[in-house]
Amino acid sequence: MSYTVLALKWRPRRFDQLVGQPHVVQALVNSLKENRLHHAYLFSGTRGVGKTTIARLFAKALNCDTGVVPEPCGVCPACVAIDEGRFVDLIEVDAASRTRVDDTRELLDNVQYAPTRGRFKVYLIDEVHMLSTHSFNALLKTLEEPPPHVKFLFATTDPQKLPVTVLSRCLQFNLKRHTVAQIQARLEQICAAEKIPADAEGLKALARAADGSMRDALSLLDQGVAFGGGKVEAAAIHGMLGSIDRGHVLRMLEALAAHDGHALLVEVDHLDERAPDYGAVLDELLAALQHIAVLQLVQGRLDDEEMAALAPFAERIAMEDVQLYYQIALGGRRDLPFCRDPRMGFEMTLLRMLAFRPVDDAETPRAAAVNGSTGAKVRPAAPAGGASASSALPIAGAAKPSTAVSAATPRPAPQRESIRETAASAATFASSGPKPVEAGSVADVDWAGLLRALDLRGPARQLADNCDLQSSVGNAWQLVLPADKQHLNTQQLRSRLEGALRDHFGRELKLAIASGVPTRPTPADLRKANENERMRATREAIESDPNIQAMQAQFDATLEADSIRPTK
């Protein structure tokens, strides 16, 4: 007896056997119960999600010998004939091979005749979007006013290619892609029924490779059973698919978290022994980084085994580093086809992650290399506090506002007392260091200056910039944060701010952040006011500049004040 492939053997024979399409099944079953039947149905969705299967089940329900029922019996002659593909009143057409208008006209010539055996004559047209424009025009009139004994069932993977005149005459059902969990559960059920030894990891790898298609999953299962000698094991499945063991990704993340370039390249050596698809490896790394970002921001979904394995990295890798690594991996994935050697492109992508990660001021390039990092020292970004580069460089004179002016004129250099005072205050604080905060002295604390001395970046710095110090009793610090900035008040960002303060003062601190209105301008407010002052000073200087005035007088020109923009 010939072997029947699993995709055909386990094709659903009843509506209750369908997986992952409850919204379509419910609509069809209810219409069959109430006998509210439309004359044309369109089933759309990606490959292998059950479009043709649902259409055949619907044809069985319409022509079952027991009547128009929400669930066909499956044993009557009509149901058996439809399952075996020999029911004379179910006309299946592959539109991909019959695109000509003559084929469509030949098909429609028999529409007027009553069904030979069944209750309805059902036309099932697969890949209907492949029909030509003339074929759609020939079909349109019959589709609009078909005889009462005719039903049209269309299936397509690309509904956008159908004319709107056809779409408007059909009930449309969009079938969903199957999830990995749904496919894995179905494969486990089939393996148990077929008595095929299988482990969960191998089936999950097959479910991922199926990419949402149940039919592809069953075909891969057939291939996996043959490759594994009658059983499904993770090692054999990974070898068959050319995929990698997830342990490789976890070890690469471990090396990135430790900033250990040597360990990273050693892992690439081990990975190269399996001759992997480096594009697929970067896809796995991208998925892992996305899961880590979800854990950091949402702090949930730990019930999933994969997410639980990535949970330690959510604590060890900074949020901004995760985002940086993701963008670098995405760029490396795009550039990989242009590399002569895929491994070379893959290694450069990983090395970029270390080379461009922010490095503390105290960590020299040599120290970074000793710690395992292959990257050079990267200068930290300018602090988000009130003063910018002025606090890090010696001050030779008053600060000069930087602007971009649409006219090609010399840049003005106005001397503003408020800017000079801000820069001088920042330099004084940087040289002397912040004063220890004691109870009762909160009003005298320069909170903005204190933040400039801390090693804070990214969202944690945004949180600190929008807070103000309200009180400190012993080691307990109380900050106040405006209500519109409460989205920054997360446990992880509070912990990072608390850790930076603890490292700076060398003692334990307990930080609490309450919602309210700060009594003093926050560092963010000071920075905004400083930028507004710089812009006002720049506009005044440009308007009073003799060159600008001469150009206005000579060319009858008008200065567009809105075109003045700060360069940084």
Phi, psi and omega in degrees: 000134183289152181279136177259124182297153185296326181297328177273319182297323184255023173292132183303137178254351180221160179297324183287354177267353180289146182244128168082009180231050184295330182292326178284315181300317181297318180294317181291317181296318180294321179292326177290322178298316185268001180057037176258084189254128175275165182268346182215131180233138178240121178251118182239155180157168180292175185296146170072019180261356174112021182296306181292325179298314179295321179298319179292321177297321179294322177296321177297317180296328179285329188245009179301142181296341179278356180116181176285104189236153178289344179220110181297150184289326178083355184240346180287162181304323180293315181295318180295319180295321179292319178298325182270359176075028182232023178277121190292334183265006171253104183261106180264131183232131173266103185294339180293332181255356179228068185269345186287152179294328179296323177296320180292319179295320177298322179293319185279349179297332183263004182297324185291340183278146181291157179298147183284316186234323186272186180277325180229150170266118187250125175257112178256108182252111181271147183051052186296338181293347180280350178296149179283168179299320179293325178294319177296320179296323178292328182279336193299314183296316179294324180292329181285319182226072181281161173298155184295341182266010184244137174233136176253129176238116181251144175230137182206150173262356183217076184294341180295339181276354178278141176298146180296334178294329176280317181300322184290346181258008183238151164278124187256134178232121180261114181277139184274153170291145178283143177280165178299320180296319180295317180293318181297318179297320179294319179296321177297319179296317181292318179297322178294319181290325181273358181058046177258117177297129183210142175257157187296322182295319179295318179294324178293323177297320177296319181296322178293317182294335180292339175056046174087358183255119179291323179295317177298323180297318180290324176294318178294326177296317175303315180294321180293322178295319178293320181291324183270008179069041177096002178218162182246110178237147186301315183298316180293321181294318178298320178294321180293318183278344185074016179273176184246156173293136182298340179299329178297317180295318179297322180289326175293320176296323177298317179293322178294319179296325179273358183055041185254097182293325180297313179297326180295316181287329175297320179293325176295322177299314179296322181293323184293338179296337181267003181048060185280170169274107186293335173296319178293325178296317177295325175299317178296319180294320177298317179297320179295318179295323177295319177297321179296318178298321177297316179298322182290325185264325183260329179056051179210194176063029179283354178291338178282136184298319180295316181295322180296324179291334181267353184303318180300327181288335177296333178272329188271332182256127181297152183300317181291330177292322178299315179295320178296314180299320181297314181294321179294317179296323179294317176294321177296323178295323180288324184274349186303319180297342182272355181274139177296320179241116181303325179296320179300314178296323179293316180297318180297325177297315179294320181293329175298324180300322178279324185292327185255007177287145178296139180242140179298153178301325184285346183264108180283165177304323180292318178296323178297321180292322179295323180286354177109352181283135177268357185267157176280165181292133179250130181292130180299153179295157179298140182297151182274005182286194187299303180270154181257247184290348183297328183283346183255348183239151175300143183262115179266343181187192182288151179290147180248123180293136179261127180221159173248119182249140182294326179278148181275075181240159178300145181286130178287156179227072182290144177262111182248129184295322183294323179291319180297320180294320179297315180294318180296321178296320180294319180294321178297317180294320181295327182279324185267337181084157182287150177279145176301141182270123178241161179298134178092349182250020185298322182295337182269356184277131174273090184297320179296319178294323177299319181295327180294337180272352182267153176269081182232135179219165172067214184299327179297322178292322177299318178300311182296320182296331183265003177258166169221146180286122183261317181200159173212120178239108184066237180261008181262118179252137179241120176251155176241137184231131180302152184297327182283357178247014184294342178295341178278346186276074177252161182299320183293317180291323176298319180296321180292320177295317179297319179295321179295320177293320180296317179294326183288316183270347178072029177209162182290138178225143176246121188253135174229139181236121181250154177277135180175194181250117179300142179279343178236160175298135177283164176305325178295320178296318180297318180297318180295318179296321179295319178294320178296320179296319179297318180295319180295317180296320180294317179298318179296318181294320180294317182295329181267359181292129182300323180297316179297316180297323179293319179294322178295319181289321185285319185254007184053043185271160177239132179278120177275100183297329182289346181278353179281122183229141174290142180277343176202000000 
